Amino acid sequence: MTSAAHDSVTTDEATPATGKAVVSDTGVIATFGEDPVAGVSAMADDARGSARVLARATRTWKDRALLAIADRIERKQDVVLAANAKDLERGRVNGTSEALLDRLKLDAQRITGLAESLRELAALPDPVGGFVRGSTLPNGLRMRQVRVPMGVVGAIYEARPNVTVDIAGIALKSGNAVLLRGGSAAEESNRALVGIIRDSLADVKLPVDCVQSIDEYGRDGANALMGARGKVDVLIPRGGHGLIQSVVQNAKVPVIETGEGNVHLFVDHSASKDMAVDLVVNSKTHRTSTCNTTETLLLHSGFAHGGTVLAALDRAGVTLHVDERAEAMLPAGSHHVRATDEDWATEYLSMDLAVKVVDSLDEALEHIDRWSTRHTEAIVTNDLAHAERFVAEIDAAAVMVNASTRFTDGGQLGLGAEIGISTQKMHARGPMGLEELTTTKWIVQGDGHVRA
């Protein structure tokens, strides 16, 4: 079907279903009067109908939607920032941690980043219809396996208004409708952003119910979303340990588990001093509230510049949680405490770092295997054999060799925006971009073939 044919979608498909408030530039979101289970179920049904329209949309049509959202987010920046300011103030009053406040915060630069990520998505190839494999069988049947949208995707996340835009953008480009539960901490920000997204969809005559928020139902809505098996095709949690495990353990809908980042960086005996300092400091301090930030530093006892690395971290304001041998390397007056097993297991999301001295690559591998959350692990080395062993033996979604752990990011790896970092081992692992929100369909064509 041509793009022009797609653009002729009926008015009924492009406007909210009966019973909802009409979305507007002010960010008014459709409201149901039902209880959470009935309400989420009805929204999932609307999403399913919208997904059928989106599944046949051309790349041109979907890209036009992404560009419209990007432009409107920038035009409505003041509205978004005002809403975000309310969330931040409420968070401070409620004692929200600095790490969560950093994730929650939007500013002009981050809004520009959101818009640019949508434009980058628009520039990427459309994964829908992509050829996986195929052949003509000896009996003349022609078969091929192609990429198709998941259908209806649910997302549960916390204090991350940027995720609202990232997930909506990736879902739209990959042909999926999405139900969002963004949490009370970012309630005002998410309301404004979802309103902008839905207005933009209406502008390009795509169904606005391709993107819906269930935030009006609170935690009961999240529980209803987790139980909506048959209505929602896949559920993606993104947040801290408690949120992710709650979804994984309680959901009846299939879940793609995104992970905590208890990330390790191992400085091998052969590492150069300057590279080690630069990578360790960047991996820890570039942005501490993200899951790809290094939380444990392992120093080889044969590395001659361990004290230099620790001194650089101390100057950067990092509080070091050190074992006995690392403590001996510290400069006088440094900010440190003695590490315990709890430190090896902790994702700090702050200016804290656990430090342990190891005597070999084997000891480093054993420590990482015990404490890793399988997100990102890194080695700094000039020993090719050690680099190859590290890559081969580390069980993680991403492995860095002489590169900052902060590169485990969809945008940094050329995927555009990301929906999260998957730490499970099903079809999606690592940064989840467009292809990770597709599944496949087998198409078999014959000429009246019957099976003997």
C-alpha positions as CSV (number, residue, x, y, z in Angstrom):
1,M,0.0,0.0,0.0
2,T,1.3,3.4,-0.8
3,S,2.0,6.2,1.6
4,A,-0.8,8.2,0.2
5,A,-3.2,5.4,0.9
6,H,-2.0,5.2,4.5
7,D,-2.6,8.9,4.9
8,S,-6.2,8.5,4.1
9,V,-6.9,6.6,7.4
10,T,-10.4,7.3,8.6
11,T,-11.2,9.9,11.2
12,D,-12.4,7.3,13.6
13,E,-9.0,5.6,13.6
14,A,-7.2,8.9,14.2
15,T,-9.2,10.2,17.1
16,P,-9.7,8.9,20.7
17,A,-12.4,6.2,21.2
18,T,-15.8,7.1,22.5
19,G,-15.8,8.1,26.2
20,K,-12.4,9.7,26.3
21,A,-11.5,13.3,26.6
22,V,-10.1,14.9,23.5
23,V,-6.4,15.4,23.7
24,S,-5.1,18.9,23.3
25,D,-2.0,21.0,23.2
26,T,-2.3,21.4,27.0
27,G,-1.7,17.7,27.4
28,V,-5.2,16.6,28.5
29,I,-5.1,12.8,28.6
30,A,-8.0,10.5,27.9
31,T,-9.8,9.4,31.0
32,F,-11.8,6.2,31.7
33,G,-14.3,5.9,34.5
34,E,-13.9,2.2,35.0
35,D,-12.0,0.3,37.7
36,P,-8.3,-0.3,37.0
37,V,-8.7,-3.8,35.5
38,A,-11.6,-2.8,33.3
39,G,-9.9,0.5,32.4
40,V,-6.5,-1.0,31.5
41,S,-8.3,-3.7,29.5
42,A,-10.2,-1.2,27.5
43,M,-7.1,0.8,26.8
44,A,-5.3,-2.4,25.7
45,D,-8.2,-3.1,23.3
46,D,-7.8,0.4,21.9
47,A,-4.1,-0.1,21.6
48,R,-4.7,-3.4,19.7
49,G,-6.9,-1.6,17.2
50,S,-4.3,1.1,16.8
51,A,-1.5,-1.4,16.4
52,R,-3.3,-2.9,13.4
53,V,-3.3,0.4,11.7
54,L,0.3,1.1,12.7
55,A,1.4,-2.4,11.4
56,R,0.6,-1.4,7.9
57,A,2.0,2.1,8.1
58,T,4.9,2.9,5.7
59,R,8.2,4.1,7.0
60,T,7.4,7.6,5.6
61,W,4.3,7.8,7.7
62,K,5.9,6.7,10.9
63,D,8.9,8.9,10.4
64,R,6.6,11.9,9.8
65,A,5.1,11.1,13.3
66,L,8.5,11.0,14.9
67,L,9.6,14.3,13.4
68,A,6.3,15.9,14.4
69,I,6.8,14.8,18.0
70,A,10.3,16.1,18.0
71,D,9.3,19.5,16.7
72,R,6.4,19.8,19.1
73,I,8.5,18.8,22.2
74,E,10.8,21.7,21.3
75,R,8.0,24.1,20.7
76,K,6.3,23.1,23.9
77,Q,9.5,23.1,26.0
78,D,8.2,25.6,28.5
79,V,5.1,23.5,29.1
80,V,7.3,20.4,29.7
81,L,9.8,22.2,31.9
82,A,7.0,23.8,34.0
83,A,5.5,20.3,34.6
84,N,8.9,18.8,35.4
85,A,9.6,21.6,37.9
86,K,6.4,20.5,39.8
87,D,7.7,16.9,39.9
88,L,11.1,18.0,41.1
89,E,9.7,20.1,43.9
90,R,7.4,17.4,45.0
91,G,10.4,15.0,45.0
92,R,12.5,17.2,47.1
93,V,9.7,17.7,49.6
94,N,9.3,13.9,49.8
95,G,13.0,13.3,50.3
96,T,13.7,11.7,46.9
97,S,17.4,10.8,46.6
98,E,19.7,12.9,44.4
99,A,20.2,10.0,42.0
100,L,16.5,9.7,41.4
101,L,16.1,13.5,41.1
102,D,18.8,13.5,38.5
103,R,16.9,10.9,36.5
104,L,13.8,12.9,36.9
105,K,15.2,16.2,35.9
106,L,14.6,17.7,32.5
107,D,16.3,20.9,31.2
108,A,16.7,22.6,27.8
109,Q,19.7,20.4,26.9
110,R,17.9,17.1,27.8
111,I,14.8,18.2,25.9
112,T,16.9,18.9,22.9
113,G,18.4,15.5,23.3
114,L,15.0,13.9,23.4
115,A,14.0,15.6,20.1
116,E,17.3,14.7,18.5
117,S,16.9,11.0,19.5
118,L,13.5,11.0,17.8
119,R,15.1,12.5,14.6
120,E,17.8,9.9,14.8
121,L,15.2,7.2,15.0
122,A,13.5,8.6,11.9
123,A,16.7,8.4,10.0
124,L,17.2,4.7,10.8
125,P,15.9,1.9,8.6
126,D,12.4,0.5,9.3
127,P,12.9,-2.9,10.9
128,V,9.3,-4.0,9.9
129,G,9.3,-6.3,6.9
130,G,13.1,-6.9,7.2
131,F,14.1,-10.2,5.7
132,V,15.6,-12.8,8.1
133,R,15.9,-15.8,5.9
134,G,14.0,-17.7,3.2
135,S,14.2,-20.1,0.3
136,T,12.3,-22.0,-2.3
137,L,11.8,-25.6,-1.1
138,P,12.2,-28.6,-3.4
139,N,8.4,-28.9,-3.7
140,G,8.1,-25.3,-5.0
141,L,6.8,-23.7,-1.8
142,R,8.3,-20.3,-1.3
143,M,9.0,-19.4,2.3
144,R,10.5,-16.4,4.1
145,Q,10.8,-15.2,7.6
146,V,10.3,-11.5,8.1
147,R,10.3,-9.0,11.0
148,V,6.9,-7.8,12.3
149,P,5.9,-5.7,15.3
150,M,5.3,-7.2,18.7
151,G,1.8,-5.6,18.7
152,V,1.0,-4.0,22.1
153,V,3.9,-3.3,24.4
154,G,3.6,-2.3,28.1
155,A,6.3,-0.4,29.9
156,I,6.5,0.2,33.7
157,Y,9.2,2.6,34.8
158,E,9.9,5.2,37.5
159,A,11.2,8.8,37.7
160,R,12.4,8.8,34.0
161,P,10.4,11.2,31.8
162,N,12.9,10.7,29.0
163,V,11.8,7.1,28.9
164,T,8.3,8.2,28.0
165,V,9.6,9.7,24.8
166,D,12.2,7.0,24.1
167,I,9.8,4.1,24.4
168,A,7.0,5.9,22.5
169,G,9.4,6.7,19.7
170,I,10.9,3.2,19.4
171,A,7.4,1.6,19.6
172,L,6.0,3.8,16.8
173,K,9.0,3.2,14.5
174,S,8.8,-0.5,15.1
175,G,5.1,-0.6,14.5
176,N,3.9,-1.2,18.1
177,A,1.3,0.5,20.2
178,V,2.4,1.2,23.8
179,L,0.8,1.4,27.3
180,L,2.9,3.5,29.6
181,R,3.1,3.4,33.4
182,G,5.6,6.1,34.3
183,G,5.0,6.4,38.0
184,S,3.9,9.1,40.4
185,A,7.3,10.7,40.7
186,A,7.2,12.0,37.1
187,E,3.4,12.3,36.9
188,E,3.3,15.9,35.7
189,S,6.2,15.5,33.2
190,N,4.7,12.4,31.7
191,R,1.3,13.9,31.4
192,A,2.7,16.8,29.4
193,L,4.9,14.6,27.2
194,V,2.1,12.0,26.5
195,G,-0.2,14.9,25.6
196,I,2.4,16.2,23.1
197,I,2.9,12.8,21.6
198,R,-0.8,12.2,21.1
199,D,-1.4,15.6,19.6
200,S,1.4,14.9,17.2
201,L,-0.1,11.6,16.2
202,A,-3.4,13.3,15.5
203,D,-1.6,15.8,13.3
204,V,-0.2,13.1,11.0
205,K,-3.5,11.1,11.2
206,L,-2.1,8.1,13.0
207,P,-4.3,6.7,15.8
208,V,-3.6,8.6,19.0
209,D,-4.1,5.4,21.0
210,C,-0.9,4.1,19.7
211,V,0.5,5.8,22.8
212,Q,-1.5,5.8,26.1
213,S,-0.7,6.3,29.7
214,I,-2.3,4.3,32.5
215,D,-0.9,6.6,35.2
216,E,-4.4,7.6,36.3
217,Y,-4.8,4.2,37.8
218,G,-1.7,4.3,39.9
219,R,-0.2,1.1,41.3
220,D,-3.5,-0.7,40.7
221,G,-3.1,0.1,37.0
222,A,0.4,-1.3,37.1
223,N,-0.9,-4.5,38.6
224,A,-3.7,-4.6,36.0
225,L,-1.1,-4.2,33.2
226,M,1.0,-7.0,34.7
227,G,-2.0,-9.2,34.6
228,A,-3.2,-8.4,31.1
229,R,-2.1,-11.6,29.5
230,G,-3.6,-11.9,26.0
231,K,-4.2,-8.1,25.9
232,V,-0.5,-7.0,26.1
233,D,2.1,-8.9,24.1
234,V,5.2,-8.0,26.1
235,L,6.0,-6.0,29.3
236,I,9.3,-4.1,29.9
237,P,10.2,-2.8,33.3
238,R,12.8,-0.2,33.7
239,G,14.0,1.1,37.1
240,G,15.5,0.0,40.3
241,H,15.9,-3.5,41.8
242,G,12.5,-3.4,43.6
243,L,10.5,-2.4,40.6
244,I,12.1,-4.8,38.2
245,Q,11.9,-7.8,40.5
246,S,8.2,-7.0,41.3
247,V,7.4,-7.1,37.6
248,V,9.4,-10.2,36.9
249,Q,7.9,-12.1,39.8
250,N,4.3,-11.0,39.5
251,A,3.6,-10.4,35.8
252,K,1.5,-12.8,33.8
253,V,2.4,-11.0,30.6
254,P,5.8,-12.1,29.1
255,V,8.6,-9.8,30.4
256,I,11.8,-8.6,29.0
257,E,13.9,-8.0,32.0
258,T,16.0,-4.9,32.0
259,G,18.8,-4.9,34.5
260,E,20.4,-3.3,37.4
261,G,24.0,-2.3,36.7
262,N,26.4,-3.6,39.3
263,V,29.1,-2.8,36.8
264,H,32.8,-3.8,37.2
265,L,35.9,-2.3,35.7
266,F,39.1,-4.4,35.9
267,V,42.5,-2.6,35.5
268,D,45.0,-5.2,34.4
269,H,48.7,-5.2,35.3
270,S,49.6,-4.1,31.7
271,A,47.2,-1.1,31.5
272,S,48.7,2.3,30.7
273,K,48.5,4.8,33.6
274,D,46.8,7.6,31.6
275,M,44.2,5.3,29.9
276,A,43.4,3.7,33.3
277,V,42.9,7.1,35.0
278,D,40.7,8.4,32.2
279,L,38.5,5.4,31.8
280,V,38.0,4.8,35.5
281,V,37.1,8.4,36.3
282,N,34.8,8.7,33.2
283,S,33.1,5.3,34.0
284,K,32.4,6.3,37.5
285,T,31.7,10.1,37.4
286,H,30.3,10.9,34.0
287,R,26.7,10.5,35.2
288,T,26.4,8.5,38.4
289,S,22.6,7.8,38.3
290,T,22.7,5.5,35.2
291,C,22.9,1.8,35.1
292,N,26.0,1.7,33.0
293,T,28.1,3.6,35.6
294,T,31.0,1.6,37.1
295,E,30.2,0.5,40.7
296,T,33.2,-1.7,41.5
297,L,36.9,-1.2,40.5
298,L,39.2,-4.2,40.5
299,L,42.9,-3.3,40.5
300,H,45.5,-5.9,39.6
301,S,48.2,-6.0,42.3
302,G,50.8,-5.8,39.6
303,F,49.5,-2.5,38.2
304,A,52.0,0.1,39.3
305,H,49.7,3.1,39.3
306,G,46.8,2.0,41.5
307,G,47.5,4.9,43.9
308,T,47.4,7.4,41.0
309,V,44.0,6.0,39.9
310,L,42.6,6.2,43.4
311,A,43.9,9.7,43.9
312,A,42.2,10.9,40.7
313,L,38.9,9.4,41.9
314,D,39.3,11.1,45.3
315,R,39.9,14.5,43.6
316,A,36.8,13.9,41.6
317,G,34.8,13.6,44.8
318,V,34.2,9.9,44.9
319,T,33.9,8.2,48.2
320,L,35.9,4.9,48.0
321,H,34.7,1.7,49.7
322,V,38.1,-0.1,49.8
323,D,39.5,-3.4,50.9
324,E,42.7,-3.5,53.0
325,R,45.2,-3.5,50.2
326,A,43.4,-0.7,48.3
327,E,43.3,1.3,51.5
328,A,47.1,1.2,51.6
329,M,47.3,2.9,48.2
330,L,45.1,5.9,49.2
331,P,46.5,9.4,49.5
332,A,46.3,10.9,53.0
333,G,42.9,12.5,53.9
334,S,41.0,10.7,51.2
335,H,37.3,10.0,51.5
336,H,37.0,6.3,52.1
337,V,35.4,3.6,54.2
338,R,36.3,-0.1,54.6
339,A,34.4,-2.3,52.2
340,T,32.2,-5.2,53.2
341,D,30.4,-7.9,51.1
342,E,27.4,-5.6,50.9
343,D,29.6,-3.1,48.9
344,W,30.5,-5.8,46.3
345,A,26.7,-6.3,45.7
346,T,25.7,-2.6,45.7
347,E,24.6,-0.5,42.7
348,Y,25.3,2.8,44.3
349,L,24.0,5.2,41.6
350,S,26.0,7.9,43.5
351,M,29.5,9.1,43.9
352,D,30.6,5.9,45.7
353,L,32.8,3.2,44.4
354,A,33.9,-0.2,45.8
355,V,37.6,-1.0,45.2
356,K,39.3,-4.3,45.5
357,V,42.9,-5.4,44.7
358,V,43.2,-8.8,43.0
359,D,46.3,-10.8,42.2
360,S,45.3,-12.2,38.8
361,L,42.9,-12.1,35.9
362,D,41.4,-15.4,37.2
363,E,40.6,-13.7,40.6
364,A,39.0,-10.8,38.8
365,L,36.9,-13.1,36.7
366,E,35.8,-15.0,39.8
367,H,34.8,-11.9,41.6
368,I,32.8,-10.5,38.7
369,D,31.1,-13.9,38.1
370,R,30.0,-13.9,41.8
371,W,28.7,-10.3,42.0
372,S,27.8,-9.2,38.5
373,T,24.3,-8.4,37.4
374,R,25.3,-9.3,33.8
375,H,24.8,-5.8,32.5
376,T,28.3,-4.4,31.5
377,E,31.8,-5.4,32.5
378,A,35.0,-3.8,31.4
379,I,38.8,-4.4,31.2
380,V,41.6,-1.9,30.7
381,T,44.6,-3.8,29.4
382,N,47.5,-3.9,26.9
383,D,47.6,-7.7,27.0
384,L,45.8,-9.1,24.0
385,A,45.5,-12.6,25.5
386,H,43.9,-11.2,28.7
387,A,41.5,-9.1,26.6
388,E,40.4,-12.1,24.6
389,R,39.9,-14.2,27.8
390,F,37.9,-11.5,29.4
391,V,35.6,-11.2,26.4
392,A,35.2,-14.9,26.1
393,E,34.6,-15.7,29.8
394,I,32.5,-12.7,31.0
395,D,28.8,-13.4,31.0
396,A,27.3,-10.0,30.5
397,A,25.1,-8.1,28.0
398,A,28.0,-5.8,27.1
399,V,31.8,-6.2,27.5
400,M,34.1,-3.2,27.1
401,V,37.8,-3.5,26.2
402,N,39.7,-0.2,26.8
403,A,36.4,1.8,26.7
404,S,34.2,3.5,29.3
405,T,31.3,1.5,30.6
406,R,29.2,4.6,29.8
407,F,29.1,3.4,26.2
408,T,26.5,0.8,27.0
409,D,23.7,3.0,25.6
410,G,21.6,2.7,22.5
411,G,22.3,6.2,21.3
412,Q,26.0,5.8,21.8
413,L,26.0,2.5,19.9
414,G,24.1,3.8,16.9
415,L,20.7,2.4,17.7
416,G,19.0,5.7,18.2
417,A,17.0,5.9,21.5
418,E,16.8,2.7,23.6
419,I,14.0,1.2,25.5
420,G,16.3,-0.2,28.1
421,I,19.3,-2.5,28.6
422,S,18.2,-6.1,28.6
423,T,20.1,-8.5,30.9
424,Q,18.1,-11.6,30.1
425,K,19.1,-14.1,27.4
426,M,16.0,-14.4,25.2
427,H,15.8,-12.6,21.8
428,A,16.8,-9.2,23.2
429,R,20.1,-8.7,25.1
430,G,21.9,-5.4,25.8
431,P,20.6,-2.0,24.5
432,M,17.1,-2.5,23.1
433,G,16.5,-0.6,19.9
434,L,14.1,-1.1,17.0
435,E,14.8,-4.7,16.1
436,E,14.4,-5.8,19.7
437,L,10.7,-4.7,19.6
438,T,10.0,-6.9,16.7
439,T,9.3,-10.6,16.4
440,T,9.1,-12.7,13.2
441,K,6.5,-14.1,11.0
442,W,6.8,-17.0,8.6
443,I,5.2,-16.4,5.2
444,V,4.7,-19.5,3.0
445,Q,3.4,-19.1,-0.6
446,G,2.4,-22.0,-2.8
447,D,0.4,-22.8,-6.0
448,G,-2.3,-25.0,-4.6
449,H,0.2,-27.2,-2.6
450,V,-1.3,-29.9,-0.4
451,R,0.6,-32.1,2.0
452,A,0.8,-35.7,1.0
